[in-house]
Amino acid sequence: MSTQAQQAYWKENLRLLAISLVIWFIVSYGFGILLVDQLNQIKIAGFGLGFWFAQQGSIYVFLILIFYYAWRMNKLDRKYDVHED
């Protein structure tokens, strides 16, 4: 792979990683800590939505992000022909 292709691959990888980390930060810190009072006005099974995000939601979002990242990286690997057979 050429140096230009390597740089493009790494740039796309870092962009995907940064977006995933920002989403996880917003869900875990923003929804679970900063916006907890506003979200607790919404009830799910008797519990406030802010409480749910702090206890469960950030974990679920993290798991979804792991699978999304793996799926996108597989597509990126195929795009730059660095995938494993």
Buried (B, 14 or more C-beta within 10 A) or exposed (E): EEEEEEEBBEEBBEEBEEBBEEBBEBBBBBBBEEBBEEBBEEEEEEEBBBBBBBEEBBEEBBEBBEEBBEEBBEEBBEEBEEEEE
